[in-house]
Amino acid sequence: MDLQTDEILIQDCLNGRTEAFRELIKRHEQGLFNYLRRMIGDGHGAEDLFQEVFLTVYKNLSKFDPSKSF
């Protein structure tokens, strides 16, 4: 079992370990996808929005404030 926090995974990703970002996605995908699907009422739209969310997250990882929850 991997006990790394989201903050550690973000730092690992910023240090070039791409697997860390995959772990972040895996960790949060089900909850976020379900939320998006409920919010917009469309599974395909939720998939597209999910990808946009994580693309935006990836582009802005360096701005993450570790004092806040991921």
C-alpha positions as CSV (number, residue, x, y, z in Angstrom):
1,M,0.0,0.0,0.0
2,D,1.3,3.4,-1.0
3,L,1.1,5.9,1.9
4,Q,2.5,8.9,0.0
5,T,0.4,12.0,0.5
6,D,-0.9,14.1,-2.4
7,E,1.6,16.8,-1.4
8,I,4.5,14.3,-1.8
9,L,3.2,13.1,-5.1
10,I,2.9,16.6,-6.4
11,Q,6.5,17.3,-5.3
12,D,7.6,14.1,-7.0
13,C,5.9,15.1,-10.2
14,L,7.5,18.5,-10.1
15,N,10.8,16.7,-9.7
16,G,10.1,14.8,-13.0
17,R,8.6,11.6,-11.7
18,T,5.6,11.3,-14.1
19,E,4.3,8.2,-12.4
20,A,3.4,10.4,-9.4
21,F,0.9,12.4,-11.5
22,R,-0.6,9.1,-12.7
23,E,-1.0,8.1,-9.0
24,L,-2.8,11.5,-8.3
25,I,-5.2,10.9,-11.1
26,K,-5.9,7.3,-10.0
27,R,-6.4,8.5,-6.4
28,H,-9.0,11.2,-7.4
29,E,-10.5,10.0,-10.6
30,Q,-13.6,8.2,-9.4
31,G,-14.8,10.9,-7.0
32,L,-14.1,13.7,-9.5
33,F,-15.7,11.9,-12.4
34,N,-18.8,11.1,-10.4
35,Y,-19.1,14.7,-9.3
36,L,-18.7,16.0,-12.8
37,R,-21.2,13.5,-14.2
38,R,-23.8,14.6,-11.6
39,M,-23.0,18.2,-12.2
40,I,-23.5,18.2,-16.0
41,G,-25.7,15.1,-16.4
42,D,-23.7,13.6,-19.2
43,G,-21.1,10.9,-19.0
44,H,-19.2,11.8,-22.2
45,G,-19.2,15.5,-21.3
46,A,-17.9,14.5,-17.8
47,E,-15.0,12.6,-19.4
48,D,-14.0,15.6,-21.5
49,L,-14.3,17.9,-18.5
50,F,-12.3,15.4,-16.4
51,Q,-9.5,15.5,-18.9
52,E,-9.5,19.3,-19.0
53,V,-9.4,19.5,-15.2
54,F,-6.4,17.3,-14.9
55,L,-4.6,19.0,-17.8
56,T,-5.1,22.3,-16.0
57,V,-3.9,20.8,-12.8
58,Y,-0.8,19.4,-14.5
59,K,0.0,22.8,-16.1
60,N,-0.4,24.6,-12.7
61,L,1.2,22.1,-10.3
62,S,4.0,24.5,-9.5
63,K,1.4,26.9,-8.1
64,F,0.0,24.4,-5.7
65,D,-0.2,25.6,-2.1
66,P,0.7,22.7,0.2
67,S,-1.1,24.3,3.1
68,K,-4.3,23.6,1.2
69,S,-5.9,20.3,0.4
70,F,-5.4,19.0,-3.1
